[in-house]
Amino acid sequence: YDQYDLNIQMAGHPSSTDTVIWRGDRDGLDFSAFYLRHGALVGVVAVNRSREVRAAMKLIECRAVVRPDDLADEGVNLRDIHCVAWTP
């Protein structure tokens, strides 16, 4: 979704009670917010980072358990994270 000069995308089903992990520059409006529930990636909201949303969608689909440090580290390519599913 484009809003003026921003591209805003969301995937999954984030909740206000989820743990939020930030990647990027929030002040510069170039970031992703990843939502973890019990360690599993359940949602992403991104501004001007559509590639990260696409990569996160695959991890959300399999409810991948992802290390918060990997999500926050811009040097980690999300496509290189393997899906290890969380099971309740």
C-alpha positions in Angstrom: 0.0 0.0 0.0 1.5 3.3 -1.0 0.8 6.4 1.1 2.4 9.4 -0.4 6.1 8.5 -0.7 5.9 5.6 1.7 5.3 1.9 0.9 3.5 0.3 3.9 3.0 -3.5 4.0 1.8 -5.9 6.6 1.6 -9.7 6.7 0.4 -12.2 9.3 -1.7 -11.5 12.4 0.3 -9.4 14.8 -1.2 -8.6 18.2 -0.5 -5.8 20.7 0.7 -8.5 23.2 3.4 -9.9 20.9 7.1 -9.1 21.3 8.2 -6.5 18.7 11.6 -6.7 17.1 12.7 -3.6 15.1 15.0 -3.6 12.1 16.1 -0.4 10.3 15.6 3.3 10.8 12.3 4.1 12.5 13.0 7.8 12.5 13.9 7.7 8.8 10.8 5.7 7.9 12.7 2.7 6.6 12.1 -0.2 8.9 10.4 -3.5 9.7 8.7 -4.5 12.9 8.6 -8.2 13.4 6.1 -9.7 15.8 7.0 -12.8 17.9 4.6 -14.9 19.9 6.2 -17.6 22.0 9.3 -17.2 19.9 7.5 -17.8 16.6 7.2 -15.1 13.9 3.5 -14.3 13.5 3.5 -10.9 11.8 5.5 -8.1 10.2 4.7 -4.5 9.5 7.2 -2.6 7.2 7.7 0.8 5.8 9.7 0.9 2.6 11.0 -2.7 3.0 8.9 -4.9 0.8 11.6 -7.5 0.3 11.7 -8.1 4.0 7.9 -8.6 4.1 8.1 -11.2 1.3 10.8 -13.1 3.1 9.0 -12.9 6.4 5.8 -14.2 4.8 7.4 -17.6 4.3 8.6 -17.7 7.9 5.2 -16.6 9.2 3.5 -19.3 7.1 5.4 -22.0 8.9 5.4 -20.2 12.3 9.1 -20.3 12.3 11.0 -19.8 15.6 13.5 -17.0 14.8 16.2 -15.5 17.1 15.3 -11.9 17.8 19.0 -10.9 17.2 18.7 -12.3 13.6 15.6 -10.2 13.0 17.1 -7.1 14.3 20.4 -7.5 12.5 20.3 -5.9 9.0 23.3 -8.0 8.0 21.2 -11.2 8.3 19.3 -12.0 5.1 15.9 -13.2 6.1 15.8 -15.5 3.1 18.7 -17.4 4.7 16.7 -18.2 7.9 15.4 -21.8 7.8 11.9 -22.6 8.9 11.9 -24.4 12.2 8.3 -24.4 13.3 7.0 -23.8 16.8 4.6 -26.4 18.1 2.4 -25.6 21.0 
